[in-house]
């Protein structure tokens, strides 16, 4: 790509004169298509080449933007090329630097969300950042949220309107922060959409001002009514009543974001292979979300081996073995059986593990 040469040497600037058109510059030096060049030229006053693009490119390079990041940014928002660096761009960049973005993190954030540089600093960006800061207190979470949903910053008025409504529903403090981290798109959705999701969650039995309400709203906002009903019917097909299926949803709302294929495989395994009573799945539906390959099947093999070799004085339940953390599982059911540790590891991992 040749565009870096256009501002890497001072001599190159001397070749630009009053007869150099913006379209020629964008085509030859920045490798824009004819359509892109025409689009930009129509949005710039005058038809002569301005010197400003050179200072913009230099500015981004000095901050630490890579060649590909700069090219991506200006192709997405070419009007940035004709923005005043000192009056417009630098103050906006400084806002995000003061907010905690530095180095590679800053360049990555801006290049992924170039539209934020086209909005007013005082009228949009500052109040937007302050609004997010009021919702998310932890600095790491604040950076995480902006990285994930920088594109919502220009819509801060909608965000604040929805925040007011969610708070009126008892979703406050850490619960509100959690919802923003889980589902930022919800905060810029139509008010009627949010009202419908909250209403459905409450009708299903979720209490206001509860952490589970947040997870229910997240799930319901990600699924259409038809998809929700289809997954409920899938659970019913395995012998659960509609009420039992809804109990499972209330205990683990995220269950309904699991794919139908994964639900089927899990149901068949736990009910037909492990022969668990339905009541176990009703009270602990989270086990249907565990990875079959990495957790459910390997631990079942270990569980079977523990029973066949009578290694435990009191045989634990499979659910107990399944729900332990990785560290506790390895310590309690593999490491302590030194004579059988290798065989247990082979059953668990499928191959020998080096110490």
C-alpha positions in Angstrom: 0.0 0.0 0.0 1.4 3.3 -1.1 -0.6 5.7 0.9 2.0 5.9 3.7 4.5 7.3 1.3 2.2 10.3 0.8 2.9 11.6 4.2 6.2 9.9 5.2 8.4 12.3 3.3 8.3 16.1 3.2 9.3 16.2 -0.4 6.1 14.5 -1.4 4.1 17.5 -0.1 5.9 19.8 -2.6 4.4 18.1 -5.5 0.8 19.0 -4.5 -0.3 22.2 -6.1 -3.5 24.0 -6.7 -4.4 21.9 -9.7 -4.3 18.6 -7.7 -7.8 17.5 -7.2 -9.1 15.6 -4.1 -10.3 12.8 -6.3 -6.9 12.3 -7.9 -5.3 12.3 -4.5 -7.7 9.7 -3.0 -7.4 7.5 -6.1 -3.7 7.5 -6.6 -2.3 7.9 -3.1 -4.9 6.4 -0.8 -6.1 3.7 -3.2 -9.8 4.7 -2.8 -12.2 3.5 -5.5 -13.7 6.1 -7.8 -17.0 5.8 -6.0 -15.4 6.4 -2.6 -13.4 9.4 -4.0 -16.5 11.0 -5.4 -18.3 10.4 -2.1 -15.6 12.2 -0.2 -15.1 15.1 -2.7 -18.8 16.0 -2.5 -18.5 16.5 1.2 -15.5 18.8 1.1 -15.9 22.5 0.2 -13.8 23.5 -2.8 -12.3 21.4 -5.4 -8.6 21.9 -4.8 -6.4 19.7 -2.7 -6.2 20.7 1.0 -3.1 20.2 3.0 -5.1 18.8 6.0 -5.1 15.1 5.1 -1.3 15.0 5.5 -1.5 16.3 9.0 -4.3 13.9 9.9 -2.3 10.9 8.6 0.8 12.0 10.5 -1.3 12.5 13.7 -2.6 9.0 13.7 0.8 7.6 12.9 2.4 9.5 15.8 -0.3 8.2 18.2 0.7 4.6 17.3 -1.9 3.6 14.7 -0.6 0.9 12.3 -0.7 1.3 8.6 -3.7 -1.1 8.2 -5.6 0.6 11.1 -5.2 4.0 9.5 -6.3 2.8 6.1 -9.3 1.0 7.6 -10.3 4.0 9.6 -10.2 6.5 6.7 -12.0 4.1 4.4 -14.8 3.7 6.8 -15.0 7.4 7.6 -13.1 9.2 4.9 -14.4 12.6 6.1 -11.9 12.3 9.0 -9.1 13.1 6.5 -10.4 16.7 6.3 -10.8 17.2 10.0 -8.7 19.8 11.9 -6.3 17.9 14.0 -5.7 20.3 16.9 -9.3 21.6 17.2 -11.2 18.4 16.6 -9.2 15.2 16.5 -6.7 15.6 19.3 -9.3 16.7 22.0 -11.4 13.6 21.2 -8.4 11.3 21.4 -7.4 12.9 24.7 -10.9 12.2 26.1 -10.4 8.5 25.6 -6.8 8.6 26.8 -8.0 10.2 30.0 -10.7 7.5 30.2 -8.1 4.9 30.4 -7.3 3.9 26.8 -3.6 3.9 26.0 -1.3 2.5 23.3 -2.5 -0.4 21.3 -5.8 -0.5 23.2 -6.5 3.1 22.2 -5.7 2.5 18.5 -7.7 -0.7 18.4 -10.7 1.0 20.0 -10.7 4.0 17.6 -10.1 1.9 14.5 -13.0 -0.4 15.4 -15.3 2.6 16.2 -14.2 5.4 13.7 -17.7 7.0 13.7 -17.1 8.4 17.2 -14.5 10.8 15.8 -17.2 12.3 13.6 -19.5 13.3 16.5 -19.4 16.4 18.7 -17.0 16.3 21.7 -19.0 18.4 24.1 -22.5 17.5 22.9 -22.1 13.8 22.4 -18.8 12.1 23.4 -18.3 13.7 26.8 -21.8 13.1 28.1 -21.8 9.6 26.6 -18.6 8.6 28.4 -19.9 10.1 31.6 -23.2 8.2 31.2 -21.4 4.9 30.8 -19.1 5.8 33.7 -22.1 6.3 36.0 -23.4 2.8 35.2 -20.1 0.9 35.3 -17.9 1.8 38.3 -15.0 -0.6 37.9 -12.3 0.7 35.5 -11.7 -2.7 33.9 -15.4 -3.2 33.3 -15.6 0.4 31.9 -12.9 -0.3 29.4 -14.5 -3.6 28.5 -17.9 -2.1 27.9 -16.5 0.7 25.7 -14.5 -1.9 23.7 -17.6 -4.0 23.2 -20.0 -1.2 22.4 -18.2 1.9 21.4 -20.7 2.3 18.6 -23.4 3.1 21.1 -21.7 6.3 22.3 -23.4 8.6 19.8 -26.7 7.3 21.1 -26.3 8.4 24.7 -29.7 10.1 24.9 -31.4 6.9 24.1 -29.2 5.1 26.6 -30.1 7.5 29.4 -33.9 7.2 28.6 -33.7 3.4 28.8 -31.6 3.6 32.0 -34.3 5.7 33.7 -36.9 3.1 32.7 -34.8 0.1 33.8 -34.1 1.8 37.1 -37.9 2.3 37.6 -38.2 -1.5 37.2 -35.8 -2.0 40.1 -32.7 -2.7 38.0 -30.1 -0.6 39.8 -26.4 -0.4 40.6 -24.5 -3.6 40.0 -27.6 -5.2 38.3 -27.7 -2.3 35.8 -24.0 -2.6 35.2 -24.2 -6.3 34.7 -27.0 -5.9 32.1 -24.9 -3.3 30.2 -21.9 -5.7 30.1 -24.1 -8.6 29.1 -26.2 -6.9 26.4 -25.2 -3.4 25.4 -27.5 -3.4 22.4 -30.5 -3.5 24.7 -29.6 0.0 26.0 -30.2 1.5 22.5 -33.3 -0.5 21.7 -36.7 1.0 21.3 -38.4 1.6 24.6 -41.3 -0.7 23.6 -38.9 -3.5 23.1 -37.4 -3.2 26.6 -40.8 -2.8 28.2 -42.0 -6.0 26.5 -38.9 -8.0 27.7 -39.2 -6.7 31.3 -43.0 -7.4 31.3 -42.4 -11.0 30.0 -39.8 -11.6 32.6 -42.0 -10.4 35.4 -44.9 -12.5 34.1 -42.7 -15.5 34.2 -42.1 -15.0 37.9 -38.8 -13.0 38.1 -38.7 -10.5 40.9 -37.8 -6.9 40.4 -34.4 -5.8 41.8 -33.1 -9.4 41.5 -29.9 -10.5 39.7 -31.9 -13.2 37.9 -34.2 -10.6 36.4 -31.2 -9.2 34.6 -30.3 -12.6 33.1 -34.0 -13.2 32.1 -34.2 -9.9 30.3 -30.9 -10.6 28.6 -32.1 -14.0 27.3 -35.6 -12.8 26.3 -34.1 -9.9 24.4 -31.8 -12.3 22.5 -34.6 -14.7 21.5 -37.8 -14.2 19.5 -41.1 -15.4 21.0 -41.1 -18.3 18.5 -37.6 -19.4 19.4 -38.4 -19.3 23.1 -41.5 -21.4 22.7 -39.6 -23.8 20.4 -37.0 -24.5 23.1 -39.6 -24.9 25.7 -41.4 -27.5 23.5 -38.1 -29.3 23.0 -37.7 -29.7 26.8 -41.3 -30.9 27.0 -40.5 -33.6 24.4 -38.3 -35.2 27.0 -41.1 -35.7 29.4 -41.1 -32.4 31.3 -44.3 -30.4 31.7 -44.5 -26.8 30.6 -44.4 -25.7 34.2 -41.2 -27.8 34.8 -39.6 -26.3 31.7 -40.4 -22.8 33.0 -38.9 -23.7 36.3 -35.7 -24.6 34.6 -35.7 -21.3 32.8 -36.3 -19.4 36.1 -33.3 -21.2 37.7 -31.0 -20.8 34.7 -32.3 -18.2 32.2 -29.1 -18.6 30.1 -30.2 -22.2 29.4 -32.5 -21.0 26.7 -29.6 -19.3 24.8 -28.1 -22.8 24.4 -28.4 -24.3 21.0 -31.2 -26.8 20.4 -28.6 -29.4 19.3 -26.7 -29.0 22.5 -30.0 -29.3 24.6 -31.0 -32.5 22.8 -27.6 -34.1 23.3 -27.5 -33.1 26.9 -31.0 -34.3 27.6 -30.4 -37.7 26.0 -27.2 -38.2 27.9 -28.3 -37.3 31.4 -31.7 -39.0 31.1 -30.9 -42.1 29.1 -27.2 -42.8 29.7 -26.7 -41.5 33.3 -30.3 -42.2 34.1 -30.7 -39.1 36.2 -34.2 -38.4 37.6 -35.9 -35.5 35.9 -36.0 -33.7 39.2 -32.2 -33.3 39.1 -32.4 -31.4 35.7 -35.3 -29.3 37.0 -33.3 -28.2 40.0 -29.9 -28.0 38.3 -30.5 -27.1 34.7 -27.0 -25.5 34.5 -25.5 -28.9 33.9 -27.1 -28.9 30.4 -24.8 -26.0 29.6 -21.6 -27.7 30.4 -19.4 -28.8 27.5 -20.0 -32.4 26.6 -16.5 -32.9 25.2 -14.5 -31.1 27.8 -16.4 -31.8 31.0 -19.5 -34.0 30.9 -18.2 -37.1 29.1 -14.6 -37.0 30.6 -15.8 -36.7 34.1 -18.4 -39.5 33.6 -15.6 -41.8 32.5 -13.7 -41.0 35.7 -16.8 -41.5 37.7 -17.4 -44.9 36.2 -13.8 -45.9 36.9 -14.0 -44.7 40.5 -17.0 -47.0 41.0 -15.6 -50.0 39.1 -12.4 -50.0 41.1 -14.1 -49.1 44.5 -11.6 -46.3 45.0 -13.9 -44.2 47.2 -15.1 -45.3 50.6 -18.4 -43.5 49.8 -19.2 -43.3 46.2 -20.0 -39.7 45.3 -22.9 -38.8 43.0 -22.1 -38.1 39.4 -23.6 -34.6 39.8 -21.3 -33.8 42.7 -18.3 -34.9 40.5 -19.6 -32.9 37.5 -20.2 -29.6 39.4 -16.8 -29.4 41.1 -14.4 -26.7 39.9 -11.6 -28.1 37.7 -9.0 -27.7 40.5 -11.1 -29.4 43.1 -12.0 -32.2 40.8 -8.4 -33.0 39.9 -7.4 -32.8 43.5 -10.2 -34.8 45.0 -10.7 -37.5 42.4 -7.4 -37.9 40.5 -4.4 -36.6 42.5 -5.2 -38.4 45.7 -5.4 -41.8 44.1 -1.7 -42.0 43.2 -1.6 -45.7 42.2 -4.5 -45.1 39.8 -3.7 -41.5 38.9 -2.4 -42.3 35.4 -5.3 -44.5 34.5 -7.8 -41.8 35.8 -6.0 -39.2 33.8 -6.2 -41.3 30.6 -9.9 -41.7 31.2 -10.3 -38.0 31.8 -8.0 -36.5 29.1 -7.8 -39.3 26.7 -4.1 -39.3 26.7 -1.1 -39.3 29.2 -0.4 -36.0 30.8 3.1 -35.0 31.8 3.6 -33.9 35.4 
